[in-house]
């Protein structure tokens, strides 16, 4: 890993921290607060690729765990990993991994639609799979009920996947970070 | 710059090694999940609260640790009350309250830098696999330095887009911010390499 890789990893960890500073938007009908922060892992994966994106998200969570109040609302510390919904935080690592892996694979023919699809798969499908199973396991409640309790967050997450996709394809055009050689889809 | 959740003090808990406290937490958590009765969990809660008192954590700070999880714990309590009974619902919520408070106690009594150092020591065996733990320290230092830099760049971008009447579009803010900071990152990497790491 080069110095440049480490700087990029640190940069997206810092970006994820900064996205937590924006005040949460509240969807009027559902009254569910959505924060911009979960854009961070999708962007890290989609802009930096699987390896750097995953390490970047991991680094962010380590900084939270050692006691920096970097999560939205100024939360932080090991305590946030002790709560029943910690799977939705740990899952971010796999969000970045999934979005990064898929983006690398389809790098040479990436469109907004593909990037949106990848963001939905990594940022919603994979994230909820981990988060919901975590809740179901540590709290001993059925998976279906856990899903119903969190379904109100999905519309906000779809909007975020759209924003992430737009950013990923625009940055790809303006300042591509994934080397074509790393894109395994085409040689 | 960025604050920390550390609460300065000189209690015995503050003086315990960071690595020991961090390692004790998962052990404690595992034990908690094996306990399925109210009385031992209530005793664990009393113990954790006593330790907070020993570390001189103000009571309102103790309550603040629980606030972010309060909503979901209430949902879990009601759900469990409906699916099972009062005692199971109490066990579930009590267990999380104890675990969250214990974890918060580690955060409150341990400096972030000490936890990072403990983590670096724990990662040292990875050095044999070709990973360099010093790069981990560099990444942490750079992240902490980048957060205020990003805030400044974000404000500049916002000003520029406001002049064009585009400051309401998140895309018009995020893309220039990311591209500008990626260019900055390349300059930083060159500077670090030029100085020999």
Interface residues (C-beta under 8 A of the other chain):
Chain A: X1 X2 X3 X4 X6 X7 X8 X9 X10 X11 X13 X14 X15 X17 X18 X21 X36 X43 X47 X55 X59 X60 X62 X63 X65 X66 X67 X68 X69 X70 X73 X75 X76 X77 X78 X79 X80 X81 X82 X83 X84 X85 X138 X139 X140 X141 X142 X145 X149 X163 X166 X167 X170 X171 X174 X175 X177
Chain B: X2 X3 X4 X5 X6 X22 X25 X29 X33 X65 X68 X69 X72 X73 X75 X76 X79 X80 X83 X92 X96 X99 X100 X101 X102 X103 X104 X106 X107 X108 X110 X111 X112 X115 X116 X119 X135 X138 X139 X140 X142 X143 X144 X146 X147 X149 X150 X151 X154 X170 X171 X174 X175 X178 X179 X181 X182 X183 X185 X186 X188 X189 X192 X193 X197
